[in-house]
Amino acid sequence: MSDPTIINTDRRGLRPIRRLAGRTALTVNSTLYECPQAKSATIESIVICNTSASAVAFRLYHTTPTEPAAVATALFYDLSCAANGSTLVEFPLYLNAGEKLVVYAATGSVVTATIYGREA
């Protein structure tokens, strides 16, 4: 019987891809995910879901322990998510221990961000 939390396994048969984190985006920069100490992580996809009847801009940053969430660390900056819509981003993004994904939304409490990947 398969585990319903597993959505895929990588092509080399390594650890299964799973939900690593999810949170509601606020109007201040907030940590979505921090790679645990002594681990590394591969982010396979990010889902941004807008539950508002209006489009909402969001930001996503990839920071190291010495870098703040700022223009220089932005992956997406004021990207619009359609009203009652979702944005799916698929890519391998590699994080080392202490690195973070930080999320922000122009309107608080209506956008959720969920990431899927693996830790090793």
Sequence and secondary structure as in RCSB ss.txt:
>XXXX:A:sequence
MSDPTIINTDRRGLRPIRRLAGRTALTVNSTLYECPQAKSATIESIVICNTSASAVAFRLYHTTPTEPAAVATAL
FYDLSCAANGSTLVEFPLYLNAGEKLVVYAATGSVVTATIYGREA
>XXXX:A:secstr
   TT  EE TTS SEEEEEEEEE  SS EEEEE  TT EEEEEEEEEEE SSS EEEEEEEE TT  SSGGGEE
EEEEEE TT EEEEEEEEEEETT EEEEEESSTTSEEEEEEEEE 
